[in-house]
């Protein structure tokens, strides 16, 4: 891993979100962050 690359951890708590979780994850994944790697967790 490049020492200049940073990671942003995104934690999304979900409860009864069966209808919206796919759309939410798609939107979060589409966001471009220059020089920042995204790590997405949902529980």
mmCIF entry with sequence, helices, sheets and N, C-alpha, C, O atoms, coordinates in Angstrom:
data_MODEL
# 
_entry.id   MODEL 
# 
_entity.id                         1 
_entity.type                       polymer 
_entity.pdbx_number_of_molecules   1 
# 
_entity_poly.entity_id                      1 
_entity_poly.type                           'polypeptide(L)' 
_entity_poly.nstd_linkage                   no 
_entity_poly.nstd_monomer                   no 
_entity_poly.pdbx_seq_one_letter_code       
;(UNK)(UNK)(UNK)(UNK)(UNK)(UNK)(UNK)(UNK)(UNK)(UNK)(UNK)(UNK)(UNK)(UNK)(UNK)(UNK)
(UNK)(UNK)(UNK)(UNK)(UNK)(UNK)(UNK)(UNK)(UNK)(UNK)(UNK)(UNK)(UNK)(UNK)(UNK)(UNK)
(UNK)(UNK)(UNK)(UNK)(UNK)(UNK)(UNK)(UNK)(UNK)(UNK)(UNK)
;
_entity_poly.pdbx_seq_one_letter_code_can   XXXXXXXXXXXXXXXXXXXXXXXXXXXXXXXXXXXXXXXXXXX 
_entity_poly.pdbx_strand_id                 A 
# 
loop_
_entity_poly_seq.entity_id 
_entity_poly_seq.num 
_entity_poly_seq.mon_id 
_entity_poly_seq.hetero 
1 1  UNK n 
1 2  UNK n 
1 3  UNK n 
1 4  UNK n 
1 5  UNK n 
1 6  UNK n 
1 7  UNK n 
1 8  UNK n 
1 9  UNK n 
1 10 UNK n 
1 11 UNK n 
1 12 UNK n 
1 13 UNK n 
1 14 UNK n 
1 15 UNK n 
1 16 UNK n 
1 17 UNK n 
1 18 UNK n 
1 19 UNK n 
1 20 UNK n 
1 21 UNK n 
1 22 UNK n 
1 23 UNK n 
1 24 UNK n 
1 25 UNK n 
1 26 UNK n 
1 27 UNK n 
1 28 UNK n 
1 29 UNK n 
1 30 UNK n 
1 31 UNK n 
1 32 UNK n 
1 33 UNK n 
1 34 UNK n 
1 35 UNK n 
1 36 UNK n 
1 37 UNK n 
1 38 UNK n 
1 39 UNK n 
1 40 UNK n 
1 41 UNK n 
1 42 UNK n 
1 43 UNK n 
# 
_struct_asym.id          A 
_struct_asym.entity_id   1 
# 
_struct_conf.conf_type_id            HELX_P 
_struct_conf.id                      HELX_P1 
_struct_conf.pdbx_PDB_helix_id       AA1 
_struct_conf.beg_label_comp_id       UNK 
_struct_conf.beg_label_asym_id       A 
_struct_conf.beg_label_seq_id        21 
_struct_conf.pdbx_beg_PDB_ins_code   ? 
_struct_conf.end_label_comp_id       UNK 
_struct_conf.end_label_asym_id       A 
_struct_conf.end_label_seq_id        30 
_struct_conf.pdbx_end_PDB_ins_code   ? 
_struct_conf.beg_auth_comp_id        UNK 
_struct_conf.beg_auth_asym_id        A 
_struct_conf.beg_auth_seq_id         21 
_struct_conf.end_auth_comp_id        UNK 
_struct_conf.end_auth_asym_id        A 
_struct_conf.end_auth_seq_id         30 
_struct_conf.pdbx_PDB_helix_class    1 
_struct_conf.details                 ? 
_struct_conf.pdbx_PDB_helix_length   10 
# 
_struct_conf_type.id          HELX_P 
_struct_conf_type.criteria    ? 
_struct_conf_type.reference   ? 
# 
_struct_sheet.id               AA1 
_struct_sheet.type             ? 
_struct_sheet.number_strands   2 
_struct_sheet.details          ? 
# 
_struct_sheet_order.sheet_id     AA1 
_struct_sheet_order.range_id_1   1 
_struct_sheet_order.range_id_2   2 
_struct_sheet_order.offset       ? 
_struct_sheet_order.sense        parallel 
# 
loop_
_struct_sheet_range.sheet_id 
_struct_sheet_range.id 
_struct_sheet_range.beg_label_comp_id 
_struct_sheet_range.beg_label_asym_id 
_struct_sheet_range.beg_label_seq_id 
_struct_sheet_range.pdbx_beg_PDB_ins_code 
_struct_sheet_range.end_label_comp_id 
_struct_sheet_range.end_label_asym_id 
_struct_sheet_range.end_label_seq_id 
_struct_sheet_range.pdbx_end_PDB_ins_code 
_struct_sheet_range.beg_auth_comp_id 
_struct_sheet_range.beg_auth_asym_id 
_struct_sheet_range.beg_auth_seq_id 
_struct_sheet_range.end_auth_comp_id 
_struct_sheet_range.end_auth_asym_id 
_struct_sheet_range.end_auth_seq_id 
AA1 1 UNK A 6  ? UNK A 12 ? UNK A 6  UNK A 12 
AA1 2 UNK A 36 ? UNK A 42 ? UNK A 36 UNK A 42 
# 
loop_
_atom_site.group_PDB 
_atom_site.id 
_atom_site.type_symbol 
_atom_site.label_atom_id 
_atom_site.label_alt_id 
_atom_site.label_comp_id 
_atom_site.label_asym_id 
_atom_site.label_entity_id 
_atom_site.label_seq_id 
_atom_site.pdbx_PDB_ins_code 
_atom_site.Cartn_x 
_atom_site.Cartn_y 
_atom_site.Cartn_z 
_atom_site.occupancy 
_atom_site.B_iso_or_equiv 
_atom_site.pdbx_formal_charge 
_atom_site.auth_seq_id 
_atom_site.auth_comp_id 
_atom_site.auth_asym_id 
_atom_site.auth_atom_id 
_atom_site.pdbx_PDB_model_num 
ATOM 1   N N  . UNK A 1 1  ? 0.847   -1.181 0.000  1.00 0.00 ? 1  UNK A N  1 
ATOM 2   C CA . UNK A 1 1  ? 0.000   0.000  0.000  1.00 0.00 ? 1  UNK A CA 1 
ATOM 3   C C  . UNK A 1 1  ? 0.887   1.237  0.000  1.00 0.00 ? 1  UNK A C  1 
ATOM 4   O O  . UNK A 1 1  ? 1.894   1.287  0.707  1.00 0.00 ? 1  UNK A O  1 
ATOM 5   N N  . UNK A 1 2  ? 0.521   2.208  -0.774 1.00 0.00 ? 2  UNK A N  1 
ATOM 6   C CA . UNK A 1 2  ? 1.214   3.478  -0.834 1.00 0.00 ? 2  UNK A CA 1 
ATOM 7   C C  . UNK A 1 2  ? 1.044   4.199  0.500  1.00 0.00 ? 2  UNK A C  1 
ATOM 8   O O  . UNK A 1 2  ? -0.073  4.302  1.008  1.00 0.00 ? 2  UNK A O  1 
ATOM 9   N N  . UNK A 1 3  ? 2.153   4.705  1.080  1.00 0.00 ? 3  UNK A N  1 
ATOM 10  C CA . UNK A 1 3  ? 2.053   5.355  2.382  1.00 0.00 ? 3  UNK A CA 1 
ATOM 11  C C  . UNK A 1 3  ? 1.238   6.644  2.319  1.00 0.00 ? 3  UNK A C  1 
ATOM 12  O O  . UNK A 1 3  ? 0.754   7.112  3.349  1.00 0.00 ? 3  UNK A O  1 
ATOM 13  N N  . UNK A 1 4  ? 1.077   7.230  1.121  1.00 0.00 ? 4  UNK A N  1 
ATOM 14  C CA . UNK A 1 4  ? 0.293   8.453  0.978  1.00 0.00 ? 4  UNK A CA 1 
ATOM 15  C C  . UNK A 1 4  ? -1.194  8.152  0.820  1.00 0.00 ? 4  UNK A C  1 
ATOM 16  O O  . UNK A 1 4  ? -2.024  9.044  0.997  1.00 0.00 ? 4  UNK A O  1 
ATOM 17  N N  . UNK A 1 5  ? -1.538  6.922  0.493  1.00 0.00 ? 5  UNK A N  1 
ATOM 18  C CA . UNK A 1 5  ? -2.940  6.557  0.319  1.00 0.00 ? 5  UNK A CA 1 
ATOM 19  C C  . UNK A 1 5  ? -3.599  6.401  1.682  1.00 0.00 ? 5  UNK A C  1 
ATOM 20  O O  . UNK A 1 5  ? -3.058  5.749  2.575  1.00 0.00 ? 5  UNK A O  1 
ATOM 21  N N  . UNK A 1 6  ? -4.755  6.997  1.830  1.00 0.00 ? 6  UNK A N  1 
ATOM 22  C CA . UNK A 1 6  ? -5.499  6.908  3.080  1.00 0.00 ? 6  UNK A CA 1 
ATOM 23  C C  . UNK A 1 6  ? -6.754  6.074  2.844  1.00 0.00 ? 6  UNK A C  1 
ATOM 24  O O  . UNK A 1 6  ? -7.251  5.978  1.721  1.00 0.00 ? 6  UNK A O  1 
ATOM 25  N N  . UNK A 1 7  ? -7.250  5.481  3.906  1.00 0.00 ? 7  UNK A N  1 
ATOM 26  C CA . UNK A 1 7  ? -8.468  4.688  3.830  1.00 0.00 ? 7  UNK A CA 1 
ATOM 27  C C  . UNK A 1 7  ? -9.545  5.325  4.698  1.00 0.00 ? 7  UNK A C  1 
ATOM 28  O O  . UNK A 1 7  ? -9.311  5.663  5.859  1.00 0.00 ? 7  UNK A O  1 
ATOM 29  N N  . UNK A 1 8  ? -10.714 5.481  4.120  1.00 0.00 ? 8  UNK A N  1 
ATOM 30  C CA . UNK A 1 8  ? -11.869 5.974  4.849  1.00 0.00 ? 8  UNK A CA 1 
ATOM 31  C C  . UNK A 1 8  ? -12.773 4.790  5.126  1.00 0.00 ? 8  UNK A C  1 
ATOM 32  O O  . UNK A 1 8  ? -13.259 4.146  4.197  1.00 0.00 ? 8  UNK A O  1 
ATOM 33  N N  . UNK A 1 9  ? -13.003 4.496  6.402  1.00 0.00 ? 9  UNK A N  1 
ATOM 34  C CA . UNK A 1 9  ? -13.905 3.415  6.783  1.00 0.00 ? 9  UNK A CA 1 
ATOM 35  C C  . UNK A 1 9  ? -15.306 3.988  6.932  1.00 0.00 ? 9  UNK A C  1 
ATOM 36  O O  . UNK A 1 9  ? -15.531 4.925  7.697  1.00 0.00 ? 9  UNK A O  1 
ATOM 37  N N  . UNK A 1 10 ? -16.236 3.415  6.195  1.00 0.00 ? 10 UNK A N  1 
ATOM 38  C CA . UNK A 1 10 ? -17.620 3.861  6.230  1.00 0.00 ? 10 UNK A CA 1 
ATOM 39  C C  . UNK A 1 10 ? -18.442 2.744  6.844  1.00 0.00 ? 10 UNK A C  1 
ATOM 40  O O  . UNK A 1 10 ? -18.535 1.647  6.294  1.00 0.00 ? 10 UNK A O  1 
ATOM 41  N N  . UNK A 1 11 ? -19.035 3.037  7.985  1.00 0.00 ? 11 UNK A N  1 
ATOM 42  C CA . UNK A 1 11 ? -19.855 2.047  8.682  1.00 0.00 ? 11 UNK A CA 1 
ATOM 43  C C  . UNK A 1 11 ? -21.303 2.497  8.574  1.00 0.00 ? 11 UNK A C  1 
ATOM 44  O O  . UNK A 1 11 ? -21.654 3.611  8.964  1.00 0.00 ? 11 UNK A O  1 
ATOM 45  N N  . UNK A 1 12 ? -22.128 1.620  8.043  1.00 0.00 ? 12 UNK A N  1 
ATOM 46  C CA . UNK A 1 12 ? -23.531 1.959  7.824  1.00 0.00 ? 12 UNK A CA 1 
ATOM 47  C C  . UNK A 1 12 ? -24.394 1.018  8.665  1.00 0.00 ? 12 UNK A C  1 
ATOM 48  O O  . UNK A 1 12 ? -24.565 -0.150 8.317  1.00 0.00 ? 12 UNK A O  1 
ATOM 49  N N  . UNK A 1 13 ? -24.936 1.531  9.773  1.00 0.00 ? 13 UNK A N  1 
ATOM 50  C CA . UNK A 1 13 ? -25.843 0.678  10.554 1.00 0.00 ? 13 UNK A CA 1 
ATOM 51  C C  . UNK A 1 13 ? -27.188 0.583  9.825  1.00 0.00 ? 13 UNK A C  1 
ATOM 52  O O  . UNK A 1 13 ? -27.750 1.599  9.413  1.00 0.00 ? 13 UNK A O  1 
ATOM 53  N N  . UNK A 1 14 ? -27.681 -0.599 9.675  1.00 0.00 ? 14 UNK A N  1 
ATOM 54  C CA . UNK A 1 14 ? -28.954 -0.786 8.967  1.00 0.00 ? 14 UNK A CA 1 
ATOM 55  C C  . UNK A 1 14 ? -29.900 -1.631 9.813  1.00 0.00 ? 14 UNK A C  1 
ATOM 56  O O  . UNK A 1 14 ? -29.494 -2.579 10.484 1.00 0.00 ? 14 UNK A O  1 
ATOM 57  N N  . UNK A 1 15 ? -31.142 -1.263 9.757  1.00 0.00 ? 15 UNK A N  1 
ATOM 58  C CA . UNK A 1 15 ? -32.191 -2.015 10.447 1.00 0.00 ? 15 UNK A CA 1 
ATOM 59  C C  . UNK A 1 15 ? -33.463 -1.830 9.636  1.00 0.00 ? 15 UNK A C  1 
ATOM 60  O O  . UNK A 1 15 ? -33.915 -0.703 9.433  1.00 0.00 ? 15 UNK A O  1 
ATOM 61  N N  . UNK A 1 16 ? -34.027 -2.904 9.183  1.00 0.00 ? 16 UNK A N  1 
ATOM 62  C CA . UNK A 1 16 ? -35.233 -2.857 8.357  1.00 0.00 ? 16 UNK A CA 1 
ATOM 63  C C  . UNK A 1 16 ? -35.039 -2.010 7.102  1.00 0.00 ? 16 UNK A C  1 
ATOM 64  O O  . UNK A 1 16 ? -35.916 -1.225 6.739  1.00 0.00 ? 16 UNK A O  1 
ATOM 65  N N  . UNK A 1 17 ? -33.918 -2.162 6.452  1.00 0.00 ? 17 UNK A N  1 
ATOM 66  C CA . UNK A 1 17 ? -33.605 -1.369 5.258  1.00 0.00 ? 17 UNK A CA 1 
ATOM 67  C C  . UNK A 1 17 ? -33.536 -2.231 4.002  1.00 0.00 ? 17 UNK A C  1 
ATOM 68  O O  . UNK A 1 17 ? -32.815 -1.900 3.061  1.00 0.00 ? 17 UNK A O  1 
ATOM 69  N N  . UNK A 1 18 ? -34.277 -3.327 3.983  1.00 0.00 ? 18 UNK A N  1 
ATOM 70  C CA . UNK A 1 18 ? -34.231 -4.240 2.846  1.00 0.00 ? 18 UNK A CA 1 
ATOM 71  C C  . UNK A 1 18 ? -34.540 -3.532 1.527  1.00 0.00 ? 18 UNK A C  1 
ATOM 72  O O  . UNK A 1 18 ? -33.983 -3.885 0.488  1.00 0.00 ? 18 UNK A O  1 
ATOM 73  N N  . UNK A 1 19 ? -35.417 -2.544 1.568  1.00 0.00 ? 19 UNK A N  1 
ATOM 74  C CA . UNK A 1 19 ? -35.842 -1.866 0.344  1.00 0.00 ? 19 UNK A CA 1 
ATOM 75  C C  . UNK A 1 19 ? -34.838 -0.833 -0.149 1.00 0.00 ? 19 UNK A C  1 
ATOM 76  O O  . UNK A 1 19 ? -34.846 -0.484 -1.329 1.00 0.00 ? 19 UNK A O  1 
ATOM 77  N N  . UNK A 1 20 ? -33.968 -0.337 0.737  1.00 0.00 ? 20 UNK A N  1 
ATOM 78  C CA . UNK A 1 20 ? -33.097 0.774  0.344  1.00 0.00 ? 20 UNK A CA 1 
ATOM 79  C C  . UNK A 1 20 ? -31.605 0.479  0.411  1.00 0.00 ? 20 UNK A C  1 
ATOM 80  O O  . UNK A 1 20 ? -30.811 1.277  -0.087 1.00 0.00 ? 20 UNK A O  1 
ATOM 81  N N  . UNK A 1 21 ? -31.194 -0.633 1.007  1.00 0.00 ? 21 UNK A N  1 
ATOM 82  C CA . UNK A 1 21 ? -29.763 -0.878 1.222  1.00 0.00 ? 21 UNK A CA 1 
ATOM 83  C C  . UNK A 1 21 ? -28.980 -0.964 -0.085 1.00 0.00 ? 21 UNK A C  1 
ATOM 84  O O  . UNK A 1 21 ? -27.862 -0.454 -0.165 1.00 0.00 ? 21 UNK A O  1 
ATOM 85  N N  . UNK A 1 22 ? -29.539 -1.590 -1.094 1.00 0.00 ? 22 UNK A N  1 
ATOM 86  C CA . UNK A 1 22 ? -28.834 -1.719 -2.370 1.00 0.00 ? 22 UNK A CA 1 
ATOM 87  C C  . UNK A 1 22 ? -28.596 -0.347 -2.994 1.00 0.00 ? 22 UNK A C  1 
ATOM 88  O O  . UNK A 1 22 ? -27.496 -0.058 -3.464 1.00 0.00 ? 22 UNK A O  1 
ATOM 89  N N  . UNK A 1 23 ? -29.609 0.484  -2.997 1.00 0.00 ? 23 UNK A N  1 
ATOM 90  C CA . UNK A 1 23 ? -29.476 1.834  -3.545 1.00 0.00 ? 23 UNK A CA 1 
ATOM 91  C C  . UNK A 1 23 ? -28.463 2.650  -2.739 1.00 0.00 ? 23 UNK A C  1 
ATOM 92  O O  . UNK A 1 23 ? -27.639 3.364  -3.311 1.00 0.00 ? 23 UNK A O  1 
ATOM 93  N N  . UNK A 1 24 ? -28.527 2.542  -1.426 1.00 0.00 ? 24 UNK A N  1 
ATOM 94  C CA . UNK A 1 24 ? -27.600 3.271  -0.566 1.00 0.00 ? 24 UNK A CA 1 
ATOM 95  C C  . UNK A 1 24 ? -26.152 2.863  -0.834 1.00 0.00 ? 24 UNK A C  1 
ATOM 96  O O  . UNK A 1 24 ? -25.282 3.722  -0.978 1.00 0.00 ? 24 UNK A O  1 
ATOM 97  N N  . UNK A 1 25 ? -25.892 1.556  -0.900 1.00 0.00 ? 25 UNK A N  1 
ATOM 98  C CA . UNK A 1 25 ? -24.534 1.082  -1.159 1.00 0.00 ? 25 UNK A CA 1 
ATOM 99  C C  . UNK A 1 25 ? -24.045 1.514  -2.535 1.00 0.00 ? 25 UNK A C  1 
ATOM 100 O O  . UNK A 1 25 ? -22.878 1.877  -2.687 1.00 0.00 ? 25 UNK A O  1 
ATOM 101 N N  . UNK A 1 26 ? -24.911 1.481  -3.534 1.00 0.00 ? 26 UNK A N  1 
ATOM 102 C CA . UNK A 1 26 ? -24.541 1.943  -4.880 1.00 0.00 ? 26 UNK A CA 1 
ATOM 103 C C  . UNK A 1 26 ? -24.132 3.412  -4.858 1.00 0.00 ? 26 UNK A C  1 
ATOM 104 O O  . UNK A 1 26 ? -23.140 3.790  -5.482 1.00 0.00 ? 26 UNK A O  1 
ATOM 105 N N  . UNK A 1 27 ? -24.884 4.233  -4.150 1.00 0.00 ? 27 UNK A N  1 
ATOM 106 C CA . UNK A 1 27 ? -24.568 5.664  -4.069 1.00 0.00 ? 27 UNK A CA 1 
ATOM 107 C C  . UNK A 1 27 ? -23.230 5.908  -3.367 1.00 0.00 ? 27 UNK A C  1 
ATOM 108 O O  . UNK A 1 27 ? -22.427 6.723  -3.821 1.00 0.00 ? 27 UNK A O  1 
ATOM 109 N N  . UNK A 1 28 ? -22.998 5.209  -2.273 1.00 0.00 ? 28 UNK A N  1 
ATOM 110 C CA . UNK A 1 28 ? -21.741 5.372  -1.530 1.00 0.00 ? 28 UNK A CA 1 
ATOM 111 C C  . UNK A 1 28 ? -20.557 4.920  -2.383 1.00 0.00 ? 28 UNK A C  1 
ATOM 112 O O  . UNK A 1 28 ? -19.517 5.579  -2.387 1.00 0.00 ? 28 UNK A O  1 
ATOM 113 N N  . UNK A 1 29 ? -20.698 3.813  -3.100 1.00 0.00 ? 29 UNK A N  1 
ATOM 114 C CA . UNK A 1 29 ? -19.609 3.302  -3.934 1.00 0.00 ? 29 UNK A CA 1 
ATOM 115 C C  . UNK A 1 29 ? -19.290 4.238  -5.095 1.00 0.00 ? 29 UNK A C  1 
ATOM 116 O O  . UNK A 1 29 ? -18.143 4.286  -5.541 1.00 0.00 ? 29 UNK A O  1 
ATOM 117 N N  . UNK A 1 30 ? -20.268 4.977  -5.592 1.00 0.00 ? 30 UNK A N  1 
ATOM 118 C CA . UNK A 1 30 ? -20.061 5.869  -6.737 1.00 0.00 ? 30 UNK A CA 1 
ATOM 119 C C  . UNK A 1 30 ? -19.304 7.145  -6.383 1.00 0.00 ? 30 UNK A C  1 
ATOM 120 O O  . UNK A 1 30 ? -18.763 7.803  -7.273 1.00 0.00 ? 30 UNK A O  1 
ATOM 121 N N  . UNK A 1 31 ? -19.254 7.505  -5.111 1.00 0.00 ? 31 UNK A N  1 
ATOM 122 C CA . UNK A 1 31 ? -18.575 8.738  -4.702 1.00 0.00 ? 31 UNK A CA 1 
ATOM 123 C C  . UNK A 1 31 ? -17.074 8.587  -4.942 1.00 0.00 ? 31 UNK A C  1 
ATOM 124 O O  . UNK A 1 31 ? -16.451 7.639  -4.464 1.00 0.00 ? 31 UNK A O  1 
ATOM 125 N N  . UNK A 1 32 ? -16.506 9.528  -5.684 1.00 0.00 ? 32 UNK A N  1 
ATOM 126 C CA . UNK A 1 32 ? -15.070 9.526  -5.978 1.00 0.00 ? 32 UNK A CA 1 
ATOM 127 C C  . UNK A 1 32 ? -14.336 10.369 -4.940 1.00 0.00 ? 32 UNK A C  1 
ATOM 128 O O  . UNK A 1 32 ? -14.675 11.535 -4.738 1.00 0.00 ? 32 UNK A O  1 
ATOM 129 N N  . UNK A 1 33 ? -13.351 9.800  -4.293 1.00 0.00 ? 33 UNK A N  1 
ATOM 130 C CA . UNK A 1 33 ? -12.529 10.510 -3.323 1.00 0.00 ? 33 UNK A CA 1 
ATOM 131 C C  . UNK A 1 33 ? -11.081 10.412 -3.778 1.00 0.00 ? 33 UNK A C  1 
ATOM 132 O O  . UNK A 1 33 ? -10.504 9.324  -3.783 1.00 0.00 ? 33 UNK A O  1 
ATOM 133 N N  . UNK A 1 34 ? -10.500 11.522 -4.153 1.00 0.00 ? 34 UNK A N  1 
ATOM 134 C CA . UNK A 1 34 ? -9.140  11.515 -4.674 1.00 0.00 ? 34 UNK A CA 1 
ATOM 135 C C  . UNK A 1 34 ? -8.146  11.142 -3.580 1.00 0.00 ? 34 UNK A C  1 
ATOM 136 O O  . UNK A 1 34 ? -8.096  11.776 -2.526 1.00 0.00 ? 34 UNK A O  1 
ATOM 137 N N  . UNK A 1 35 ? -7.358  10.108 -3.845 1.00 0.00 ? 35 UNK A N  1 
ATOM 138 C CA . UNK A 1 35 ? -6.315  9.683  -2.923 1.00 0.00 ? 35 UNK A CA 1 
ATOM 139 C C  . UNK A 1 35 ? -6.820  8.967  -1.683 1.00 0.00 ? 35 UNK A C  1 
ATOM 140 O O  . UNK A 1 35 ? -6.049  8.721  -0.755 1.00 0.00 ? 35 UNK A O  1 
ATOM 141 N N  . UNK A 1 36 ? -8.106  8.629  -1.653 1.00 0.00 ? 36 UNK A N  1 
ATOM 142 C CA . UNK A 1 36 ? -8.670  7.957  -0.485 1.00 0.00 ? 36 UNK A CA 1 
ATOM 143 C C  . UNK A 1 36 ? -9.385  6.684  -0.935 1.00 0.00 ? 36 UNK A C  1 
ATOM 144 O O  . UNK A 1 36 ? -10.269 6.715  -1.791 1.00 0.00 ? 36 UNK A O  1 
ATOM 145 N N  . UNK A 1 37 ? -8.983  5.580  -0.344 1.00 0.00 ? 37 UNK A N  1 
ATOM 146 C CA . UNK A 1 37 ? -9.617  4.294  -0.604 1.00 0.00 ? 37 UNK A CA 1 
ATOM 147 C C  . UNK A 1 37 ? -10.791 4.154  0.361  1.00 0.00 ? 37 UNK A C  1 
ATOM 148 O O  . UNK A 1 37 ? -10.676 4.519  1.531  1.00 0.00 ? 37 UNK A O  1 
ATOM 149 N N  . UNK A 1 38 ? -11.915 3.632  -0.116 1.00 0.00 ? 38 UNK A N  1 
ATOM 150 C CA . UNK A 1 38 ? -13.093 3.441  0.727  1.00 0.00 ? 38 UNK A CA 1 
ATOM 151 C C  . UNK A 1 38 ? -13.202 1.998  1.189  1.00 0.00 ? 38 UNK A C  1 
ATOM 152 O O  . UNK A 1 38 ? -12.960 1.063  0.425  1.00 0.00 ? 38 UNK A O  1 
ATOM 153 N N  . UNK A 1 39 ? -13.566 1.838  2.432  1.00 0.00 ? 39 UNK A N  1 
ATOM 154 C CA . UNK A 1 39 ? -13.846 0.543  3.027  1.00 0.00 ? 39 UNK A CA 1 
ATOM 155 C C  . UNK A 1 39 ? -15.259 0.649  3.580  1.00 0.00 ? 39 UNK A C  1 
ATOM 156 O O  . UNK A 1 39 ? -15.514 1.445  4.485  1.00 0.00 ? 39 UNK A O  1 
ATOM 157 N N  . UNK A 1 40 ? -16.175 -0.144 3.046  1.00 0.00 ? 40 UNK A N  1 
ATOM 158 C CA . UNK A 1 40 ? -17.585 -0.030 3.412  1.00 0.00 ? 40 UNK A CA 1 
ATOM 159 C C  . UNK A 1 40 ? -18.020 -1.273 4.185  1.00 0.00 ? 40 UNK A C  1 
ATOM 160 O O  . UNK A 1 40 ? -17.847 -2.401 3.725  1.00 0.00 ? 40 UNK A O  1 
ATOM 161 N N  . UNK A 1 41 ? -18.584 -1.041 5.360  1.00 0.00 ? 41 UNK A N  1 
ATOM 162 C CA . UNK A 1 41 ? -19.100 -2.121 6.201  1.00 0.00 ? 41 UNK A CA 1 
ATOM 163 C C  . UNK A 1 41 ? -20.535 -1.810 6.551  1.00 0.00 ? 41 UNK A C  1 
ATOM 164 O O  . UNK A 1 41 ? -20.878 -0.662 6.832  1.00 0.00 ? 41 UNK A O  1 
ATOM 165 N N  . UNK A 1 42 ? -21.363 -2.810 6.535  1.00 0.00 ? 42 UNK A N  1 
ATOM 166 C CA . UNK A 1 42 ? -22.739 -2.605 6.960  1.00 0.00 ? 42 UNK A CA 1 
ATOM 167 C C  . UNK A 1 42 ? -23.162 -3.770 7.845  1.00 0.00 ? 42 UNK A C  1 
ATOM 168 O O  . UNK A 1 42 ? -22.817 -4.926 7.596  1.00 0.00 ? 42 UNK A O  1 
ATOM 169 N N  . UNK A 1 43 ? -23.902 -3.439 8.863  1.00 0.00 ? 43 UNK A N  1 
ATOM 170 C CA . UNK A 1 43 ? -24.313 -4.426 9.866  1.00 0.00 ? 43 UNK A CA 1 
ATOM 171 C C  . UNK A 1 43 ? -25.787 -4.355 10.128 1.00 0.00 ? 43 UNK A C  1 
ATOM 172 O O  . UNK A 1 43 ? -26.306 -5.116 10.945 1.00 0.00 ? 43 UNK A O  1 
# 
